[in-house]
């Protein structure tokens, strides 16, 4: 059996909390023979393993102990109880700018951080150009780090972390402050490191990123392990819990009187079949009773065609009063990435209030672009409220899955954006040299 590279055995981390500076002084004066503080438990009795080459993701609310856990793995903090074993060179991208001296220049911090990671002067000099090129902060490399923006700090910190050739890479939420261009480069680099067998411990509030790269996931709640296992299962349960928690704090808006019924039909086209249910959550005041994908003629679609028209039909039943219903769906790709979605409110349709026993069917007419050939799942939902503030009544994960047929042309990336090409001018010819026909082109 492969030995884990990270082992936690009954690990806890506590901090003393003093009601006032006076209590701290009194405890110090008593040489800790008397205690004048309460204990705050940041982590409590954690036991888990991370194996070589695994991408292990950690999710949880703010204050759940995620960053504390990473700092223990990195050796910045020591546990109050339990045992931790970490085998391999660790590079950590933790709190913004951690490990950087703000008075030193970026260049100085590259050499300092790399030396701490165990690289020799010559190794750092050989890697410096690559680090500088990846960070792309230009002349700021020779300016004090205190003059950097948060995004520039992340750029330099990530560039250092990936070039010290770590066996274990720790990534906290720091990437979220970077611009989308650099963030995409970072994610590609993380995928590359995964392919080369680097063990990655990844903390993020972006469930899409977690589902995209995670082999396993752990959900922390108030310093304890709430769930650990397959990424999709843990992520689904975590999202469901957050939705339920949010619903408890939402005040439902009054129903919109005389709301339009555009796009909403009664039971004439009722769908009463749900092909698949990976996970389901909501308060149950209304429920999805069916979903279907149809072509323009109303026939069931079994294979999605690029650049085609489809109809996504969702039927719902009200079990209680739903003042401002919102009905919609989310499309995910084969990696669990939230790809696209819409709902009645997003499209500008206000649904009339639902009463117990009401049945409605909503038809969404879509023009599919040219997607890359893969499987796509449809997750229908009904909520009560507005786009900004609502309560989920029912959400079904991956209720229907269809394969996209290959396109006639090559798809570069995920999607082909419709494009019209024109010849603007002839290369190598002056305007005077063009024929009348040529001069009118474009």
Steps between C-alpha positions, in 0.01 A plus 500: 500500500628847411604699805333840542709815459285688753366333816282659767428295811264654756627850426354793693600865515381729779567863585459679836237775490530770767209724591737793558873585503478497879411128499798429276728687740354321803562159344853599409566626854382165639743314269202313351418338834157667475303539181306811409410411142257292295610252235410555135516181294606576141541131414366202691610135472581490126607164359558459127764412238609656171672267254777564244382671181154567644318833470329536835252788528371659819171691516322674782371834618725783613631416845466124457875440544615456140789747513610376842516146362717610206733692732548184708586302186745773398663491844408861581285386792534205735195299613386524860424127499550209265765404248577634151737343248590675173736323258643707216598855407209736564427823313218707644289781356309588813392834641563792268871581504584257780874438502582826321677788673313813389814717527700273268473520123328229302841377383626478860188312606539249216851416619397494867190283451681259266789466743257417781363225273851351483624626163863599460611843377586356159165319472313819580703697245424237236126513577467876552432583135216243485352633824517858373343403166214311664421777749490769229533795737763677289719763663318454831723199562758750632252701710408431867216250535309754714443697176332201330131453444345183646491345152871567445587336833307189397668493160846501655412260782349244262791530259743421784288214634484311169866546408655353814392159367278405795382148568204644692329826398266678743262754344271714713232741379772748396444434128156661523654849514683457169367620165330243279794481255751409769254278683446293187878466459525384861227239452673369187824474696322313778365252242852462363640431847224245562603321182860486630395338827519799734275464804270802528297615799256760366274727706235702317150641527460438127314169487546493122880498542477236771289272283726560202833401657423305818558126539358509853355774717454571868234728648601677821236643731605685815834325499363149463471266203139505386553290188791345310492300180442533124512864389157511332322349801669728754450810283131426444435451871691817588313711243168360619583590861600854402176545307297383799692735728449793264129427474463531876612864480303604193182701527278400216379792294131561458356341190488715190134575437376423154828336393521403133472137400732518198682171450281325762236247402266297719489122502436449126868409443578357840825305535492246781831318456840574659763277334764536773545645850859530624400726786193700596445785745262786582229589750235293314238775461510419128661216310628408156288216365656464155753620244533426128714618208305522174573598140307757298239239409441410865682166485732385778867576434745217566810661350572874502592650165733800467334824385149358542174613660382315810223543754571439870167421667472508880182414694444596865241442771431735793460337841458834682473868414786622280469877474754575224600179322819483293540190280820419316786260437879475502715325238823330610768336290651154553745637760223651714578857392199734506487574128183701445151548638197721512166548673172683457614805700829525309304502174264771624190288566316545827304194606172538685485368858446127540249346737503146643420251225580735209679336207705697247719416204769740378647478149846644438580536128876485449728538200799280580840625385772264385627336818789258509373137489442390858218417738292781651266474796190709573415584864149652538392712797216709639557782749290766672608865499718709270828450316681679781324333792308172485432169671549173316185292502641210297828440316588173326864440410559352152139403435564438130828430319550514121800461272595774254560373146834596340497816292592501133784742573772497767401648838787687662440515873146450633284685252510642147392863497308591179733701281485677163827541311570774247807590295574856607783568255748316281839460658798641317299715262445874517143632465584635157609154383168336589243429232153659544361164614778454749471852636137436597578192704423553872 
